[in-house]
Amino acid sequence: MTDDKSVMAVLVEAAENKGMWSDISDFSDEDVECLNQDVMIFRGKAYEFIDRLFQSSE
């Protein structure tokens, strides 16, 4: 049995681990498109947030 998490659950956990926070109201409907549990498309402010989340800390 696998313990697969949804995309959003992984992103929330990663943001919490890095001490990042963003209000979901900061993103418009056009910024996040959820195709299914495993595939999401991020644009605009949502993309910028995800990009900052996964940038390496050098």
Backbone as XML, in Angstrom:
<?xml version="1.0"?>
<chain id="A" units="angstrom">
  <residue number="1" name="MET">
    <atom name="N" x="0.857" y="-1.183" z="0.000"/>
    <atom name="CA" x="0.000" y="0.000" z="0.000"/>
    <atom name="C" x="0.893" y="1.233" z="0.000"/>
  </residue>
  <residue number="2" name="THR">
    <atom name="N" x="0.642" y="2.156" z="-0.899"/>
    <atom name="CA" x="1.446" y="3.365" z="-0.989"/>
    <atom name="C" x="0.771" y="4.498" z="-0.230"/>
  </residue>
  <residue number="3" name="ASP">
    <atom name="N" x="1.586" y="5.438" z="0.179"/>
    <atom name="CA" x="1.080" y="6.604" z="0.912"/>
    <atom name="C" x="1.260" y="7.837" z="0.033"/>
  </residue>
  <residue number="4" name="ASP">
    <atom name="N" x="0.619" y="7.839" z="-1.127"/>
    <atom name="CA" x="0.741" y="8.953" z="-2.050"/>
    <atom name="C" x="-0.052" y="10.140" z="-1.528"/>
  </residue>
  <residue number="5" name="LYS">
    <atom name="N" x="0.573" y="11.317" z="-1.637"/>
    <atom name="CA" x="-0.087" y="12.550" z="-1.217"/>
    <atom name="C" x="-0.499" y="13.329" z="-2.453"/>
  </residue>
  <residue number="6" name="SER">
    <atom name="N" x="-1.507" y="14.148" z="-2.311"/>
    <atom name="CA" x="-1.907" y="15.019" z="-3.408"/>
    <atom name="C" x="-0.847" y="16.094" z="-3.605"/>
  </residue>
  <residue number="7" name="VAL">
    <atom name="N" x="-0.858" y="16.714" z="-4.764"/>
    <atom name="CA" x="0.085" y="17.788" z="-5.069"/>
    <atom name="C" x="-0.020" y="18.894" z="-4.028"/>
  </residue>
  <residue number="8" name="MET">
    <atom name="N" x="-1.213" y="19.298" z="-3.702"/>
    <atom name="CA" x="-1.405" y="20.396" z="-2.764"/>
    <atom name="C" x="-0.886" y="20.031" z="-1.383"/>
  </residue>
  <residue number="9" name="ALA">
    <atom name="N" x="-1.085" y="18.800" z="-0.934"/>
    <atom name="CA" x="-0.585" y="18.380" z="0.375"/>
    <atom name="C" x="0.937" y="18.441" z="0.419"/>
  </residue>
  <residue number="10" name="VAL">
    <atom name="N" x="1.596" y="18.031" z="-0.652"/>
    <atom name="CA" x="3.062" y="18.088" z="-0.724"/>
    <atom name="C" x="3.530" y="19.538" z="-0.687"/>
  </residue>
  <residue number="11" name="LEU">
    <atom name="N" x="2.870" y="20.417" z="-1.429"/>
    <atom name="CA" x="3.261" y="21.829" z="-1.461"/>
    <atom name="C" x="3.069" y="22.500" z="-0.104"/>
  </residue>
  <residue number="12" name="VAL">
    <atom name="N" x="1.961" y="22.216" z="0.553"/>
    <atom name="CA" x="1.699" y="22.809" z="1.872"/>
    <atom name="C" x="2.753" y="22.336" z="2.862"/>
  </residue>
  <residue number="13" name="GLU">
    <atom name="N" x="3.067" y="21.041" z="2.842"/>
    <atom name="CA" x="4.080" y="20.508" z="3.754"/>
    <atom name="C" x="5.447" y="21.128" z="3.485"/>
  </residue>
  <residue number="14" name="ALA">
    <atom name="N" x="5.822" y="21.272" z="2.210"/>
    <atom name="CA" x="7.108" y="21.879" z="1.859"/>
    <atom name="C" x="7.164" y="23.339" z="2.311"/>
  </residue>
  <residue number="15" name="ALA">
    <atom name="N" x="6.076" y="24.072" z="2.128"/>
    <atom name="CA" x="6.037" y="25.474" z="2.546"/>
    <atom name="C" x="6.155" y="25.586" z="4.061"/>
  </residue>
  <residue number="16" name="GLU">
    <atom name="N" x="5.459" y="24.728" z="4.782"/>
    <atom name="CA" x="5.537" y="24.751" z="6.243"/>
    <atom name="C" x="6.956" y="24.437" z="6.715"/>
  </residue>
  <residue number="17" name="ASN">
    <atom name="N" x="7.602" y="23.468" z="6.073"/>
    <atom name="CA" x="8.966" y="23.093" z="6.456"/>
    <atom name="C" x="9.960" y="24.226" z="6.224"/>
  </residue>
  <residue number="18" name="LYS">
    <atom name="N" x="9.694" y="25.081" z="5.244"/>
    <atom name="CA" x="10.579" y="26.208" z="4.964"/>
    <atom name="C" x="10.122" y="27.483" z="5.666"/>
  </residue>
  <residue number="19" name="GLY">
    <atom name="N" x="9.042" y="27.400" z="6.421"/>
    <atom name="CA" x="8.550" y="28.575" z="7.134"/>
    <atom name="C" x="7.890" y="29.592" z="6.219"/>
  </residue>
  <residue number="20" name="MET">
    <atom name="N" x="7.442" y="29.160" z="5.041"/>
    <atom name="CA" x="6.769" y="30.067" z="4.105"/>
    <atom name="C" x="5.268" y="29.966" z="4.307"/>
  </residue>
  <residue number="21" name="TRP">
    <atom name="N" x="4.591" y="31.067" z="4.041"/>
    <atom name="CA" x="3.145" y="31.099" z="4.174"/>
    <atom name="C" x="2.585" y="32.018" z="3.113"/>
  </residue>
  <residue number="22" name="SER">
    <atom name="N" x="1.480" y="31.640" z="2.541"/>
    <atom name="CA" x="0.780" y="32.500" z="1.590"/>
    <atom name="C" x="-0.705" y="32.246" z="1.732"/>
  </residue>
  <residue number="23" name="ASP">
    <atom name="N" x="-1.460" y="33.297" z="1.693"/>
    <atom name="CA" x="-2.908" y="33.184" z="1.787"/>
    <atom name="C" x="-3.450" y="32.753" z="0.435"/>
  </residue>
  <residue number="24" name="ILE">
    <atom name="N" x="-4.288" y="31.744" z="0.429"/>
    <atom name="CA" x="-4.854" y="31.225" z="-0.824"/>
    <atom name="C" x="-5.589" y="32.318" z="-1.587"/>
  </residue>
  <residue number="25" name="SER">
    <atom name="N" x="-6.088" y="33.336" z="-0.879"/>
    <atom name="CA" x="-6.801" y="34.428" z="-1.559"/>
    <atom name="C" x="-5.850" y="35.296" z="-2.380"/>
  </residue>
  <residue number="26" name="ASP">
    <atom name="N" x="-4.532" y="35.122" z="-2.175"/>
    <atom name="CA" x="-3.550" y="35.855" z="-2.983"/>
    <atom name="C" x="-3.542" y="35.368" z="-4.429"/>
  </residue>
  <residue number="27" name="PHE">
    <atom name="N" x="-4.055" y="34.168" z="-4.657"/>
    <atom name="CA" x="-4.033" y="33.568" z="-5.993"/>
    <atom name="C" x="-5.421" y="33.653" z="-6.623"/>
  </residue>
  <residue number="28" name="SER">
    <atom name="N" x="-5.457" y="34.072" z="-7.881"/>
    <atom name="CA" x="-6.737" y="34.118" z="-8.587"/>
    <atom name="C" x="-7.046" y="32.736" z="-9.166"/>
  </residue>
  <residue number="29" name="ASP">
    <atom name="N" x="-8.262" y="32.560" z="-9.641"/>
    <atom name="CA" x="-8.651" y="31.288" z="-10.244"/>
    <atom name="C" x="-7.797" y="30.960" z="-11.471"/>
  </residue>
  <residue number="30" name="GLU">
    <atom name="N" x="-7.315" y="31.995" z="-12.146"/>
    <atom name="CA" x="-6.490" y="31.775" z="-13.329"/>
    <atom name="C" x="-5.070" y="31.345" z="-12.956"/>
  </residue>
  <residue number="31" name="ASP">
    <atom name="N" x="-4.655" y="31.604" z="-11.702"/>
    <atom name="CA" x="-3.298" y="31.277" z="-11.263"/>
    <atom name="C" x="-3.094" y="29.783" z="-11.016"/>
  </residue>
  <residue number="32" name="VAL">
    <atom name="N" x="-4.142" y="29.085" z="-10.584"/>
    <atom name="CA" x="-4.017" y="27.666" z="-10.254"/>
    <atom name="C" x="-5.110" y="26.889" z="-10.972"/>
  </residue>
  <residue number="33" name="GLU">
    <atom name="N" x="-4.684" y="25.907" z="-11.755"/>
    <atom name="CA" x="-5.625" y="25.036" z="-12.458"/>
    <atom name="C" x="-5.351" y="23.606" z="-12.005"/>
  </residue>
  <residue number="34" name="CYS">
    <atom name="N" x="-6.342" y="22.969" z="-11.425"/>
    <atom name="CA" x="-6.193" y="21.606" z="-10.920"/>
    <atom name="C" x="-6.800" y="20.647" z="-11.943"/>
  </residue>
  <residue number="35" name="LEU">
    <atom name="N" x="-5.935" y="19.901" z="-12.633"/>
    <atom name="CA" x="-6.413" y="18.953" z="-13.631"/>
    <atom name="C" x="-6.912" y="17.671" z="-12.976"/>
  </residue>
  <residue number="36" name="ASN">
    <atom name="N" x="-6.217" y="17.231" z="-11.932"/>
    <atom name="CA" x="-6.638" y="16.094" z="-11.119"/>
    <atom name="C" x="-5.835" y="16.115" z="-9.828"/>
  </residue>
  <residue number="37" name="GLN">
    <atom name="N" x="-5.909" y="15.055" z="-9.018"/>
    <atom name="CA" x="-5.207" y="15.026" z="-7.730"/>
    <atom name="C" x="-3.698" y="15.149" z="-7.901"/>
  </residue>
  <residue number="38" name="ASP">
    <atom name="N" x="-3.162" y="14.715" z="-9.027"/>
    <atom name="CA" x="-1.718" y="14.653" z="-9.221"/>
    <atom name="C" x="-1.149" y="15.721" z="-10.146"/>
  </residue>
  <residue number="39" name="VAL">
    <atom name="N" x="-1.998" y="16.486" z="-10.825"/>
    <atom name="CA" x="-1.509" y="17.458" z="-11.802"/>
    <atom name="C" x="-2.163" y="18.816" z="-11.573"/>
  </residue>
  <residue number="40" name="MET">
    <atom name="N" x="-1.300" y="19.815" z="-11.334"/>
    <atom name="CA" x="-1.781" y="21.184" z="-11.180"/>
    <atom name="C" x="-0.924" y="22.094" z="-12.045"/>
  </residue>
  <residue number="41" name="ILE">
    <atom name="N" x="-1.526" y="23.148" z="-12.566"/>
    <atom name="CA" x="-0.817" y="24.132" z="-13.373"/>
    <atom name="C" x="-0.818" y="25.447" z="-12.592"/>
  </residue>
  <residue number="42" name="PHE">
    <atom name="N" x="0.382" y="26.005" z="-12.408"/>
    <atom name="CA" x="0.536" y="27.249" z="-11.663"/>
    <atom name="C" x="0.975" y="28.355" z="-12.604"/>
  </residue>
  <residue number="43" name="ARG">
    <atom name="N" x="0.352" y="29.520" z="-12.468"/>
    <atom name="CA" x="0.699" y="30.702" z="-13.258"/>
    <atom name="C" x="0.762" y="31.907" z="-12.314"/>
  </residue>
  <residue number="44" name="GLY">
    <atom name="N" x="1.303" y="32.995" z="-12.795"/>
    <atom name="CA" x="1.278" y="34.260" z="-12.057"/>
    <atom name="C" x="1.837" y="34.174" z="-10.655"/>
  </residue>
  <residue number="45" name="LYS">
    <atom name="N" x="1.090" y="34.715" z="-9.680"/>
    <atom name="CA" x="1.551" y="34.750" z="-8.290"/>
    <atom name="C" x="1.752" y="33.353" z="-7.721"/>
  </residue>
  <residue number="46" name="ALA">
    <atom name="N" x="0.915" y="32.411" z="-8.111"/>
    <atom name="CA" x="1.067" y="31.043" z="-7.621"/>
    <atom name="C" x="2.373" y="30.438" z="-8.123"/>
  </residue>
  <residue number="47" name="TYR">
    <atom name="N" x="2.715" y="30.688" z="-9.380"/>
    <atom name="CA" x="3.982" y="30.189" z="-9.925"/>
    <atom name="C" x="5.163" y="30.811" z="-9.189"/>
  </residue>
  <residue number="48" name="GLU">
    <atom name="N" x="5.098" y="32.107" z="-8.934"/>
    <atom name="CA" x="6.184" y="32.786" z="-8.225"/>
    <atom name="C" x="6.369" y="32.201" z="-6.825"/>
  </residue>
  <residue number="49" name="PHE">
    <atom name="N" x="5.261" y="31.892" z="-6.150"/>
    <atom name="CA" x="5.341" y="31.295" z="-4.824"/>
    <atom name="C" x="6.008" y="29.918" z="-4.893"/>
  </residue>
  <residue number="50" name="ILE">
    <atom name="N" x="5.598" y="29.090" z="-5.835"/>
    <atom name="CA" x="6.165" y="27.738" z="-5.990"/>
    <atom name="C" x="7.647" y="27.846" z="-6.382"/>
  </residue>
  <residue number="51" name="ASP">
    <atom name="N" x="7.980" y="28.779" z="-7.239"/>
    <atom name="CA" x="9.367" y="28.961" z="-7.649"/>
    <atom name="C" x="10.237" y="29.315" z="-6.441"/>
  </residue>
  <residue number="52" name="ARG">
    <atom name="N" x="9.782" y="30.251" z="-5.615"/>
    <atom name="CA" x="10.530" y="30.616" z="-4.392"/>
    <atom name="C" x="10.641" y="29.449" z="-3.439"/>
  </residue>
  <residue number="53" name="LEU">
    <atom name="N" x="9.571" y="28.651" z="-3.359"/>
    <atom name="CA" x="9.533" y="27.513" z="-2.446"/>
    <atom name="C" x="10.643" y="26.510" z="-2.756"/>
  </residue>
  <residue number="54" name="PHE">
    <atom name="N" x="10.883" y="26.280" z="-4.043"/>
    <atom name="CA" x="11.825" y="25.231" z="-4.408"/>
    <atom name="C" x="13.192" y="25.759" z="-4.882"/>
  </residue>
  <residue number="55" name="GLN">
    <atom name="N" x="13.436" y="27.052" z="-4.758"/>
    <atom name="CA" x="14.765" y="27.568" z="-5.067"/>
    <atom name="C" x="15.739" y="27.068" z="-4.026"/>
  </residue>
  <residue number="56" name="SER">
    <atom name="N" x="16.935" y="26.741" z="-4.479"/>
    <atom name="CA" x="17.943" y="26.283" z="-3.520"/>
    <atom name="C" x="18.398" y="27.460" z="-2.677"/>
  </residue>
  <residue number="57" name="SER">
    <atom name="N" x="18.656" y="27.197" z="-1.416"/>
    <atom name="CA" x="19.124" y="28.260" z="-0.523"/>
    <atom name="C" x="20.650" y="28.232" z="-0.501"/>
  </residue>
  <residue number="58" name="GLU">
    <atom name="N" x="21.232" y="29.157" z="-1.257"/>
    <atom name="CA" x="22.690" y="29.212" z="-1.361"/>
    <atom name="C" x="23.241" y="30.331" z="-0.526"/>
  </residue>
</chain>
